[in-house]
Amino acid sequence: MAPERVRDLPGAEGGARADDGARAGDGVPGRGAAHRTELLREVARKGERRERARREGRHGLGYGLGLFGLIGWSVSVPTLLGIALGVWIDRRYPSPYSWTLMLMLVGVVLGCLNAWFWLRREGGLDDEPPAGPRDGPTGGAS
């Protein structure tokens, strides 16, 4: 935004008007700066909470639903591809064995392996337990 436009914004230094407080302060004249300060504190507090959750490994509902969807797709897509390839092979080259069933099972196994790798990477399913709040770089040894 150009500097001259910043000065024209309500509450900006040099561009304040008599009705700025009423608009920025929810109808109370002269409350624009206090409201802005309160808003900045709230934004900072939410940012700190987000960073703390990221450090501590807690995730919200959206993260869980997204991971759930990711796992579902990572299993279903290879399964459906195996079924489609199996149906094509069965129609093209008839045999006493069902390629559809065999490739469906291969797709399920590959999808489950894919989901397991995603969970290990995204969900923290490692062989080692996660470090607790008292565990430092030495693994909690004193």
Helices and strands as residue ranges (DSSP letters): H 3-7, H 20-24, H 32-56, H 61-92, H 99-122
